Amino acid sequence: MKDPVCGEEISTTTYTYNYKGKTFYFCSPMCMAEFKKRPEKYAKS
Ligand SMILES: [Zn+2]
């Protein structure tokens, strides 16, 4: 899977966030925080 914010391939599932019934995975807390700020921008794909 890929981080929707930075596009990096993710090898761990440490940082997860649920949005509109989908689970998204992130490489770092910073990317997760960025997603939470503008989820509508990143949740498209
Ligand atoms: Zn990232």
mmCIF file of the protein (N, C-alpha, C, O) and its ligand, coordinates in Angstrom:
data_MODEL
# 
_entry.id   MODEL 
# 
loop_
_entity.id 
_entity.type 
_entity.pdbx_number_of_molecules 
1 polymer     1 
2 non-polymer 1 
# 
_entity_poly.entity_id                      1 
_entity_poly.type                           'polypeptide(L)' 
_entity_poly.nstd_linkage                   no 
_entity_poly.nstd_monomer                   no 
_entity_poly.pdbx_seq_one_letter_code       MKDPVCGEEISTTTYTYNYKGKTFYFCSPMCMAEFKKRPEKYAKS 
_entity_poly.pdbx_seq_one_letter_code_can   MKDPVCGEEISTTTYTYNYKGKTFYFCSPMCMAEFKKRPEKYAKS 
_entity_poly.pdbx_strand_id                 A 
# 
loop_
_entity_poly_seq.entity_id 
_entity_poly_seq.num 
_entity_poly_seq.mon_id 
_entity_poly_seq.hetero 
1 1  MET n 
1 2  LYS n 
1 3  ASP n 
1 4  PRO n 
1 5  VAL n 
1 6  CYS n 
1 7  GLY n 
1 8  GLU n 
1 9  GLU n 
1 10 ILE n 
1 11 SER n 
1 12 THR n 
1 13 THR n 
1 14 THR n 
1 15 TYR n 
1 16 THR n 
1 17 TYR n 
1 18 ASN n 
1 19 TYR n 
1 20 LYS n 
1 21 GLY n 
1 22 LYS n 
1 23 THR n 
1 24 PHE n 
1 25 TYR n 
1 26 PHE n 
1 27 CYS n 
1 28 SER n 
1 29 PRO n 
1 30 MET n 
1 31 CYS n 
1 32 MET n 
1 33 ALA n 
1 34 GLU n 
1 35 PHE n 
1 36 LYS n 
1 37 LYS n 
1 38 ARG n 
1 39 PRO n 
1 40 GLU n 
1 41 LYS n 
1 42 TYR n 
1 43 ALA n 
1 44 LYS n 
1 45 SER n 
# 
loop_
_struct_asym.id 
_struct_asym.entity_id 
A 1 
B 2 
# 
loop_
_chem_comp.id 
_chem_comp.type 
_chem_comp.mon_nstd_flag 
ALA 'L-peptide linking' y 
ARG 'L-peptide linking' y 
ASN 'L-peptide linking' y 
ASP 'L-peptide linking' y 
CYS 'L-peptide linking' y 
GLU 'L-peptide linking' y 
GLY 'peptide linking'   y 
ILE 'L-peptide linking' y 
LYS 'L-peptide linking' y 
MET 'L-peptide linking' y 
PHE 'L-peptide linking' y 
PRO 'L-peptide linking' y 
SER 'L-peptide linking' y 
THR 'L-peptide linking' y 
TYR 'L-peptide linking' y 
VAL 'L-peptide linking' y 
ZN  non-polymer         . 
# 
_pdbx_entity_nonpoly.entity_id   2 
_pdbx_entity_nonpoly.name        ? 
_pdbx_entity_nonpoly.comp_id     ZN 
# 
_pdbx_nonpoly_scheme.asym_id         B 
_pdbx_nonpoly_scheme.entity_id       2 
_pdbx_nonpoly_scheme.mon_id          ZN 
_pdbx_nonpoly_scheme.ndb_seq_num     1 
_pdbx_nonpoly_scheme.pdb_seq_num     101 
_pdbx_nonpoly_scheme.auth_seq_num    101 
_pdbx_nonpoly_scheme.pdb_mon_id      ZN 
_pdbx_nonpoly_scheme.auth_mon_id     ZN 
_pdbx_nonpoly_scheme.pdb_strand_id   A 
_pdbx_nonpoly_scheme.pdb_ins_code    . 
# 
loop_
_atom_site.group_PDB 
_atom_site.id 
_atom_site.type_symbol 
_atom_site.label_atom_id 
_atom_site.label_alt_id 
_atom_site.label_comp_id 
_atom_site.label_asym_id 
_atom_site.label_entity_id 
_atom_site.label_seq_id 
_atom_site.pdbx_PDB_ins_code 
_atom_site.Cartn_x 
_atom_site.Cartn_y 
_atom_site.Cartn_z 
_atom_site.occupancy 
_atom_site.B_iso_or_equiv 
_atom_site.pdbx_formal_charge 
_atom_site.auth_seq_id 
_atom_site.auth_comp_id 
_atom_site.auth_asym_id 
_atom_site.auth_atom_id 
_atom_site.pdbx_PDB_model_num 
ATOM   1   N  N  . MET A 1 1  ? 0.835   -1.201 0.000  1.00 0.00 ? 1   MET A N  1 
ATOM   2   C  CA . MET A 1 1  ? 0.000   0.000  0.000  1.00 0.00 ? 1   MET A CA 1 
ATOM   3   C  C  . MET A 1 1  ? 0.864   1.242  0.000  1.00 0.00 ? 1   MET A C  1 
ATOM   4   O  O  . MET A 1 1  ? 2.054   1.187  0.311  1.00 0.00 ? 1   MET A O  1 
ATOM   5   N  N  . LYS A 1 2  ? 0.259   2.358  -0.349 1.00 0.00 ? 2   LYS A N  1 
ATOM   6   C  CA . LYS A 1 2  ? 1.016   3.603  -0.416 1.00 0.00 ? 2   LYS A CA 1 
ATOM   7   C  C  . LYS A 1 2  ? 0.419   4.681  0.480  1.00 0.00 ? 2   LYS A C  1 
ATOM   8   O  O  . LYS A 1 2  ? -0.793  4.772  0.677  1.00 0.00 ? 2   LYS A O  1 
ATOM   9   N  N  . ASP A 1 3  ? 1.308   5.472  1.000  1.00 0.00 ? 3   ASP A N  1 
ATOM   10  C  CA . ASP A 1 3  ? 0.913   6.648  1.762  1.00 0.00 ? 3   ASP A CA 1 
ATOM   11  C  C  . ASP A 1 3  ? 0.210   7.626  0.808  1.00 0.00 ? 3   ASP A C  1 
ATOM   12  O  O  . ASP A 1 3  ? 0.813   8.057  -0.174 1.00 0.00 ? 3   ASP A O  1 
ATOM   13  N  N  . PRO A 1 4  ? -1.060  7.986  1.081  1.00 0.00 ? 4   PRO A N  1 
ATOM   14  C  CA . PRO A 1 4  ? -1.778  8.875  0.165  1.00 0.00 ? 4   PRO A CA 1 
ATOM   15  C  C  . PRO A 1 4  ? -1.247  10.303 0.172  1.00 0.00 ? 4   PRO A C  1 
ATOM   16  O  O  . PRO A 1 4  ? -1.533  11.069 -0.748 1.00 0.00 ? 4   PRO A O  1 
ATOM   17  N  N  . VAL A 1 5  ? -0.495  10.665 1.174  1.00 0.00 ? 5   VAL A N  1 
ATOM   18  C  CA . VAL A 1 5  ? 0.005   12.040 1.276  1.00 0.00 ? 5   VAL A CA 1 
ATOM   19  C  C  . VAL A 1 5  ? 1.306   12.206 0.497  1.00 0.00 ? 5   VAL A C  1 
ATOM   20  O  O  . VAL A 1 5  ? 1.393   13.083 -0.361 1.00 0.00 ? 5   VAL A O  1 
ATOM   21  N  N  . CYS A 1 6  ? 2.313   11.389 0.774  1.00 0.00 ? 6   CYS A N  1 
ATOM   22  C  CA . CYS A 1 6  ? 3.627   11.558 0.149  1.00 0.00 ? 6   CYS A CA 1 
ATOM   23  C  C  . CYS A 1 6  ? 3.894   10.543 -0.958 1.00 0.00 ? 6   CYS A C  1 
ATOM   24  O  O  . CYS A 1 6  ? 4.841   10.711 -1.726 1.00 0.00 ? 6   CYS A O  1 
ATOM   25  N  N  . GLY A 1 7  ? 3.074   9.490  -1.054 1.00 0.00 ? 7   GLY A N  1 
ATOM   26  C  CA . GLY A 1 7  ? 3.239   8.521  -2.121 1.00 0.00 ? 7   GLY A CA 1 
ATOM   27  C  C  . GLY A 1 7  ? 4.267   7.436  -1.850 1.00 0.00 ? 7   GLY A C  1 
ATOM   28  O  O  . GLY A 1 7  ? 4.529   6.599  -2.714 1.00 0.00 ? 7   GLY A O  1 
ATOM   29  N  N  . GLU A 1 8  ? 4.845   7.441  -0.667 1.00 0.00 ? 8   GLU A N  1 
ATOM   30  C  CA . GLU A 1 8  ? 5.838   6.426  -0.301 1.00 0.00 ? 8   GLU A CA 1 
ATOM   31  C  C  . GLU A 1 8  ? 5.177   5.074  -0.097 1.00 0.00 ? 8   GLU A C  1 
ATOM   32  O  O  . GLU A 1 8  ? 4.046   4.979  0.379  1.00 0.00 ? 8   GLU A O  1 
ATOM   33  N  N  . GLU A 1 9  ? 5.911   4.027  -0.469 1.00 0.00 ? 9   GLU A N  1 
ATOM   34  C  CA . GLU A 1 9  ? 5.453   2.675  -0.182 1.00 0.00 ? 9   GLU A CA 1 
ATOM   35  C  C  . GLU A 1 9  ? 5.584   2.437  1.327  1.00 0.00 ? 9   GLU A C  1 
ATOM   36  O  O  . GLU A 1 9  ? 6.591   2.799  1.935  1.00 0.00 ? 9   GLU A O  1 
ATOM   37  N  N  . ILE A 1 10 ? 4.559   1.829  1.918  1.00 0.00 ? 10  ILE A N  1 
ATOM   38  C  CA . ILE A 1 10 ? 4.541   1.651  3.370  1.00 0.00 ? 10  ILE A CA 1 
ATOM   39  C  C  . ILE A 1 10 ? 4.761   0.188  3.727  1.00 0.00 ? 10  ILE A C  1 
ATOM   40  O  O  . ILE A 1 10 ? 4.110   -0.704 3.183  1.00 0.00 ? 10  ILE A O  1 
ATOM   41  N  N  . SER A 1 11 ? 5.690   -0.044 4.650  1.00 0.00 ? 11  SER A N  1 
ATOM   42  C  CA . SER A 1 11 ? 6.019   -1.411 5.045  1.00 0.00 ? 11  SER A CA 1 
ATOM   43  C  C  . SER A 1 11 ? 5.453   -1.774 6.412  1.00 0.00 ? 11  SER A C  1 
ATOM   44  O  O  . SER A 1 11 ? 5.411   -2.949 6.776  1.00 0.00 ? 11  SER A O  1 
ATOM   45  N  N  . THR A 1 12 ? 5.020   -0.774 7.165  1.00 0.00 ? 12  THR A N  1 
ATOM   46  C  CA . THR A 1 12 ? 4.431   -1.058 8.473  1.00 0.00 ? 12  THR A CA 1 
ATOM   47  C  C  . THR A 1 12 ? 3.036   -0.443 8.538  1.00 0.00 ? 12  THR A C  1 
ATOM   48  O  O  . THR A 1 12 ? 2.692   0.429  7.741  1.00 0.00 ? 12  THR A O  1 
ATOM   49  N  N  . THR A 1 13 ? 2.247   -0.905 9.491  1.00 0.00 ? 13  THR A N  1 
ATOM   50  C  CA . THR A 1 13 ? 0.890   -0.352 9.641  1.00 0.00 ? 13  THR A CA 1 
ATOM   51  C  C  . THR A 1 13 ? 0.774   0.359  10.983 1.00 0.00 ? 13  THR A C  1 
ATOM   52  O  O  . THR A 1 13 ? -0.246  0.267  11.667 1.00 0.00 ? 13  THR A O  1 
ATOM   53  N  N  . THR A 1 14 ? 1.822   1.058  11.339 1.00 0.00 ? 14  THR A N  1 
ATOM   54  C  CA . THR A 1 14 ? 1.844   1.760  12.624 1.00 0.00 ? 14  THR A CA 1 
ATOM   55  C  C  . THR A 1 14 ? 0.856   2.913  12.649 1.00 0.00 ? 14  THR A C  1 
ATOM   56  O  O  . THR A 1 14 ? 0.157   3.132  13.639 1.00 0.00 ? 14  THR A O  1 
ATOM   57  N  N  . TYR A 1 15 ? 0.810   3.651  11.534 1.00 0.00 ? 15  TYR A N  1 
ATOM   58  C  CA . TYR A 1 15 ? -0.009  4.866  11.496 1.00 0.00 ? 15  TYR A CA 1 
ATOM   59  C  C  . TYR A 1 15 ? -1.211  4.642  10.587 1.00 0.00 ? 15  TYR A C  1 
ATOM   60  O  O  . TYR A 1 15 ? -1.087  4.616  9.363  1.00 0.00 ? 15  TYR A O  1 
ATOM   61  N  N  . THR A 1 16 ? -2.367  4.483  11.206 1.00 0.00 ? 16  THR A N  1 
ATOM   62  C  CA . THR A 1 16 ? -3.583  4.259  10.430 1.00 0.00 ? 16  THR A CA 1 
ATOM   63  C  C  . THR A 1 16 ? -4.640  5.274  10.830 1.00 0.00 ? 16  THR A C  1 
ATOM   64  O  O  . THR A 1 16 ? -4.656  5.788  11.948 1.00 0.00 ? 16  THR A O  1 
ATOM   65  N  N  . TYR A 1 17 ? -5.525  5.543  9.873  1.00 0.00 ? 17  TYR A N  1 
ATOM   66  C  CA . TYR A 1 17 ? -6.593  6.486  10.132 1.00 0.00 ? 17  TYR A CA 1 
ATOM   67  C  C  . TYR A 1 17 ? -7.803  6.080  9.298  1.00 0.00 ? 17  TYR A C  1 
ATOM   68  O  O  . TYR A 1 17 ? -7.680  5.788  8.108  1.00 0.00 ? 17  TYR A O  1 
ATOM   69  N  N  . ASN A 1 18 ? -8.967  6.063  9.932  1.00 0.00 ? 18  ASN A N  1 
ATOM   70  C  CA . ASN A 1 18 ? -10.186 5.719  9.234  1.00 0.00 ? 18  ASN A CA 1 
ATOM   71  C  C  . ASN A 1 18 ? -10.909 6.960  8.768  1.00 0.00 ? 18  ASN A C  1 
ATOM   72  O  O  . ASN A 1 18 ? -11.126 7.900  9.532  1.00 0.00 ? 18  ASN A O  1 
ATOM   73  N  N  . TYR A 1 19 ? -11.280 6.947  7.493  1.00 0.00 ? 19  TYR A N  1 
ATOM   74  C  CA . TYR A 1 19 ? -12.003 8.080  6.931  1.00 0.00 ? 19  TYR A CA 1 
ATOM   75  C  C  . TYR A 1 19 ? -13.060 7.546  5.982  1.00 0.00 ? 19  TYR A C  1 
ATOM   76  O  O  . TYR A 1 19 ? -12.752 6.835  5.025  1.00 0.00 ? 19  TYR A O  1 
ATOM   77  N  N  . LYS A 1 20 ? -14.316 7.900  6.258  1.00 0.00 ? 20  LYS A N  1 
ATOM   78  C  CA . LYS A 1 20 ? -15.453 7.462  5.442  1.00 0.00 ? 20  LYS A CA 1 
ATOM   79  C  C  . LYS A 1 20 ? -15.450 5.948  5.205  1.00 0.00 ? 20  LYS A C  1 
ATOM   80  O  O  . LYS A 1 20 ? -15.706 5.483  4.094  1.00 0.00 ? 20  LYS A O  1 
ATOM   81  N  N  . GLY A 1 21 ? -15.161 5.201  6.251  1.00 0.00 ? 21  GLY A N  1 
ATOM   82  C  CA . GLY A 1 21 ? -15.221 3.755  6.171  1.00 0.00 ? 21  GLY A CA 1 
ATOM   83  C  C  . GLY A 1 21 ? -14.024 3.074  5.543  1.00 0.00 ? 21  GLY A C  1 
ATOM   84  O  O  . GLY A 1 21 ? -13.991 1.849  5.420  1.00 0.00 ? 21  GLY A O  1 
ATOM   85  N  N  . LYS A 1 22 ? -13.030 3.874  5.141  1.00 0.00 ? 22  LYS A N  1 
ATOM   86  C  CA . LYS A 1 22 ? -11.810 3.302  4.582  1.00 0.00 ? 22  LYS A CA 1 
ATOM   87  C  C  . LYS A 1 22 ? -10.650 3.514  5.535  1.00 0.00 ? 22  LYS A C  1 
ATOM   88  O  O  . LYS A 1 22 ? -10.580 4.524  6.236  1.00 0.00 ? 22  LYS A O  1 
ATOM   89  N  N  . THR A 1 23 ? -9.734  2.543  5.554  1.00 0.00 ? 23  THR A N  1 
ATOM   90  C  CA . THR A 1 23 ? -8.550  2.688  6.385  1.00 0.00 ? 23  THR A CA 1 
ATOM   91  C  C  . THR A 1 23 ? -7.376  3.137  5.526  1.00 0.00 ? 23  THR A C  1 
ATOM   92  O  O  . THR A 1 23 ? -7.079  2.527  4.499  1.00 0.00 ? 23  THR A O  1 
ATOM   93  N  N  . PHE A 1 24 ? -6.720  4.189  5.946  1.00 0.00 ? 24  PHE A N  1 
ATOM   94  C  CA . PHE A 1 24 ? -5.554  4.711  5.242  1.00 0.00 ? 24  PHE A CA 1 
ATOM   95  C  C  . PHE A 1 24 ? -4.320  4.501  6.105  1.00 0.00 ? 24  PHE A C  1 
ATOM   96  O  O  . PHE A 1 24 ? -4.373  4.564  7.333  1.00 0.00 ? 24  PHE A O  1 
ATOM   97  N  N  . TYR A 1 25 ? -3.202  4.246  5.419  1.00 0.00 ? 25  TYR A N  1 
ATOM   98  C  CA . TYR A 1 25 ? -1.939  3.987  6.115  1.00 0.00 ? 25  TYR A CA 1 
ATOM   99  C  C  . TYR A 1 25 ? -0.926  5.056  5.767  1.00 0.00 ? 25  TYR A C  1 
ATOM   100 O  O  . TYR A 1 25 ? -0.878  5.552  4.641  1.00 0.00 ? 25  TYR A O  1 
ATOM   101 N  N  . PHE A 1 26 ? -0.114  5.401  6.762  1.00 0.00 ? 26  PHE A N  1 
ATOM   102 C  CA . PHE A 1 26 ? 0.850   6.490  6.575  1.00 0.00 ? 26  PHE A CA 1 
ATOM   103 C  C  . PHE A 1 26 ? 2.243   6.085  7.031  1.00 0.00 ? 26  PHE A C  1 
ATOM   104 O  O  . PHE A 1 26 ? 2.411   5.213  7.883  1.00 0.00 ? 26  PHE A O  1 
ATOM   105 N  N  . CYS A 1 27 ? 3.247   6.746  6.436  1.00 0.00 ? 27  CYS A N  1 
ATOM   106 C  CA . CYS A 1 27 ? 4.643   6.434  6.759  1.00 0.00 ? 27  CYS A CA 1 
ATOM   107 C  C  . CYS A 1 27 ? 5.073   7.096  8.062  1.00 0.00 ? 27  CYS A C  1 
ATOM   108 O  O  . CYS A 1 27 ? 6.034   6.664  8.699  1.00 0.00 ? 27  CYS A O  1 
ATOM   109 N  N  . SER A 1 28 ? 4.359   8.140  8.453  1.00 0.00 ? 28  SER A N  1 
ATOM   110 C  CA . SER A 1 28 ? 4.809   8.898  9.620  1.00 0.00 ? 28  SER A CA 1 
ATOM   111 C  C  . SER A 1 28 ? 3.638   9.663  10.234 1.00 0.00 ? 28  SER A C  1 
ATOM   112 O  O  . SER A 1 28 ? 2.612   9.854  9.581  1.00 0.00 ? 28  SER A O  1 
ATOM   113 N  N  . PRO A 1 29 ? 3.789   10.104 11.492 1.00 0.00 ? 29  PRO A N  1 
ATOM   114 C  CA . PRO A 1 29 ? 2.735   10.922 12.119 1.00 0.00 ? 29  PRO A CA 1 
ATOM   115 C  C  . PRO A 1 29 ? 2.510   12.232 11.378 1.00 0.00 ? 29  PRO A C  1 
ATOM   116 O  O  . PRO A 1 29 ? 1.406   12.776 11.397 1.00 0.00 ? 29  PRO A O  1 
ATOM   117 N  N  . MET A 1 30 ? 3.551   12.741 10.725 1.00 0.00 ? 30  MET A N  1 
ATOM   118 C  CA . MET A 1 30 ? 3.396   13.997 9.990  1.00 0.00 ? 30  MET A CA 1 
ATOM   119 C  C  . MET A 1 30 ? 2.452   13.834 8.809  1.00 0.00 ? 30  MET A C  1 
ATOM   120 O  O  . MET A 1 30 ? 1.598   14.688 8.566  1.00 0.00 ? 30  MET A O  1 
ATOM   121 N  N  . CYS A 1 31 ? 2.606   12.733 8.073  1.00 0.00 ? 31  CYS A N  1 
ATOM   122 C  CA . CYS A 1 31 ? 1.717   12.489 6.940  1.00 0.00 ? 31  CYS A CA 1 
ATOM   123 C  C  . CYS A 1 31 ? 0.286   12.247 7.416  1.00 0.00 ? 31  CYS A C  1 
ATOM   124 O  O  . CYS A 1 31 ? -0.668  12.689 6.777  1.00 0.00 ? 31  CYS A O  1 
ATOM   125 N  N  . MET A 1 32 ? 0.142   11.548 8.531  1.00 0.00 ? 32  MET A N  1 
ATOM   126 C  CA . MET A 1 32 ? -1.188  11.304 9.071  1.00 0.00 ? 32  MET A CA 1 
ATOM   127 C  C  . MET A 1 32 ? -1.847  12.621 9.490  1.00 0.00 ? 32  MET A C  1 
ATOM   128 O  O  . MET A 1 32 ? -3.039  12.819 9.257  1.00 0.00 ? 32  MET A O  1 
ATOM   129 N  N  . ALA A 1 33 ? -1.085  13.509 10.100 1.00 0.00 ? 33  ALA A N  1 
ATOM   130 C  CA . ALA A 1 33 ? -1.606  14.812 10.516 1.00 0.00 ? 33  ALA A CA 1 
ATOM   131 C  C  . ALA A 1 33 ? -2.026  15.631 9.302  1.00 0.00 ? 33  ALA A C  1 
ATOM   132 O  O  . ALA A 1 33 ? -3.052  16.311 9.327  1.00 0.00 ? 33  ALA A O  1 
ATOM   133 N  N  . GLU A 1 34 ? -1.228  15.562 8.239  1.00 0.00 ? 34  GLU A N  1 
ATOM   134 C  CA . GLU A 1 34 ? -1.539  16.280 7.009  1.00 0.00 ? 34  GLU A CA 1 
ATOM   135 C  C  . GLU A 1 34 ? -2.842  15.747 6.395  1.00 0.00 ? 34  GLU A C  1 
ATOM   136 O  O  . GLU A 1 34 ? -3.680  16.524 5.940  1.00 0.00 ? 34  GLU A O  1 
ATOM   137 N  N  . PHE A 1 35 ? -3.004  14.441 6.387  1.00 0.00 ? 35  PHE A N  1 
ATOM   138 C  CA . PHE A 1 35 ? -4.231  13.827 5.874  1.00 0.00 ? 35  PHE A CA 1 
ATOM   139 C  C  . PHE A 1 35 ? -5.453  14.302 6.672  1.00 0.00 ? 35  PHE A C  1 
ATOM   140 O  O  . PHE A 1 35 ? -6.492  14.627 6.098  1.00 0.00 ? 35  PHE A O  1 
ATOM   141 N  N  . LYS A 1 36 ? -5.314  14.337 7.982  1.00 0.00 ? 36  LYS A N  1 
ATOM   142 C  CA . LYS A 1 36 ? -6.438  14.738 8.841  1.00 0.00 ? 36  LYS A CA 1 
ATOM   143 C  C  . LYS A 1 36 ? -6.844  16.191 8.593  1.00 0.00 ? 36  LYS A C  1 
ATOM   144 O  O  . LYS A 1 36 ? -8.005  16.561 8.769  1.00 0.00 ? 36  LYS A O  1 
ATOM   145 N  N  . LYS A 1 37 ? -5.875  17.006 8.185  1.00 0.00 ? 37  LYS A N  1 
ATOM   146 C  CA . LYS A 1 37 ? -6.169  18.415 7.904  1.00 0.00 ? 37  LYS A CA 1 
ATOM   147 C  C  . LYS A 1 37 ? -7.011  18.560 6.648  1.00 0.00 ? 37  LYS A C  1 
ATOM   148 O  O  . LYS A 1 37 ? -7.942  19.364 6.600  1.00 0.00 ? 37  LYS A O  1 
ATOM   149 N  N  . ARG A 1 38 ? -6.668  17.757 5.607  1.00 0.00 ? 38  ARG A N  1 
ATOM   150 C  CA . ARG A 1 38 ? -7.373  17.862 4.329  1.00 0.00 ? 38  ARG A CA 1 
ATOM   151 C  C  . ARG A 1 38 ? -7.702  16.478 3.770  1.00 0.00 ? 38  ARG A C  1 
ATOM   152 O  O  . ARG A 1 38 ? -7.206  16.112 2.705  1.00 0.00 ? 38  ARG A O  1 
ATOM   153 N  N  . PRO A 1 39 ? -8.526  15.709 4.470  1.00 0.00 ? 39  PRO A N  1 
ATOM   154 C  CA . PRO A 1 39 ? -8.804  14.338 4.016  1.00 0.00 ? 39  PRO A CA 1 
ATOM   155 C  C  . PRO A 1 39 ? -9.452  14.285 2.641  1.00 0.00 ? 39  PRO A C  1 
ATOM   156 O  O  . PRO A 1 39 ? -9.207  13.353 1.876  1.00 0.00 ? 39  PRO A O  1 
ATOM   157 N  N  . GLU A 1 40 ? -10.273 15.273 2.321  1.00 0.00 ? 40  GLU A N  1 
ATOM   158 C  CA . GLU A 1 40 ? -10.965 15.265 1.023  1.00 0.00 ? 40  GLU A CA 1 
ATOM   159 C  C  . GLU A 1 40 ? -9.992  15.387 -0.135 1.00 0.00 ? 40  GLU A C  1 
ATOM   160 O  O  . GLU A 1 40 ? -10.289 14.957 -1.250 1.00 0.00 ? 40  GLU A O  1 
ATOM   161 N  N  . LYS A 1 41 ? -8.820  15.977 0.128  1.00 0.00 ? 41  LYS A N  1 
ATOM   162 C  CA . LYS A 1 41 ? -7.806  16.124 -0.906 1.00 0.00 ? 41  LYS A CA 1 
ATOM   163 C  C  . LYS A 1 41 ? -7.086  14.806 -1.187 1.00 0.00 ? 41  LYS A C  1 
ATOM   164 O  O  . LYS A 1 41 ? -6.736  14.506 -2.328 1.00 0.00 ? 41  LYS A O  1 
ATOM   165 N  N  . TYR A 1 42 ? -6.870  14.023 -0.123 1.00 0.00 ? 42  TYR A N  1 
ATOM   166 C  CA . TYR A 1 42 ? -6.009  12.842 -0.254 1.00 0.00 ? 42  TYR A CA 1 
ATOM   167 C  C  . TYR A 1 42 ? -6.780  11.533 -0.392 1.00 0.00 ? 42  TYR A C  1 
ATOM   168 O  O  . TYR A 1 42 ? -6.203  10.521 -0.790 1.00 0.00 ? 42  TYR A O  1 
ATOM   169 N  N  . ALA A 1 43 ? -8.063  11.537 -0.073 1.00 0.00 ? 43  ALA A N  1 
ATOM   170 C  CA . ALA A 1 43 ? -8.819  10.278 -0.014 1.00 0.00 ? 43  ALA A CA 1 
ATOM   171 C  C  . ALA A 1 43 ? -9.407  9.864  -1.353 1.00 0.00 ? 43  ALA A C  1 
ATOM   172 O  O  . ALA A 1 43 ? -10.198 8.923  -1.408 1.00 0.00 ? 43  ALA A O  1 
ATOM   173 N  N  . LYS A 1 44 ? -9.041  10.540 -2.429 1.00 0.00 ? 44  LYS A N  1 
ATOM   174 C  CA . LYS A 1 44 ? -9.676  10.278 -3.713 1.00 0.00 ? 44  LYS A CA 1 
ATOM   175 C  C  . LYS A 1 44 ? -9.376  8.899  -4.276 1.00 0.00 ? 44  LYS A C  1 
ATOM   176 O  O  . LYS A 1 44 ? -10.281 8.209  -4.746 1.00 0.00 ? 44  LYS A O  1 
ATOM   177 N  N  . SER A 1 45 ? -8.113  8.492  -4.234 1.00 0.00 ? 45  SER A N  1 
ATOM   178 C  CA . SER A 1 45 ? -7.759  7.220  -4.860 1.00 0.00 ? 45  SER A CA 1 
ATOM   179 C  C  . SER A 1 45 ? -7.814  6.069  -3.868 1.00 0.00 ? 45  SER A C  1 
ATOM   180 O  O  . SER A 1 45 ? -7.543  4.926  -4.234 1.00 0.00 ? 45  SER A O  1 
HETATM 181 ZN ZN . ZN  B 2 .  ? 4.263   9.765  4.026  1.00 0.00 2 101 ZN  A ZN 1 
# 
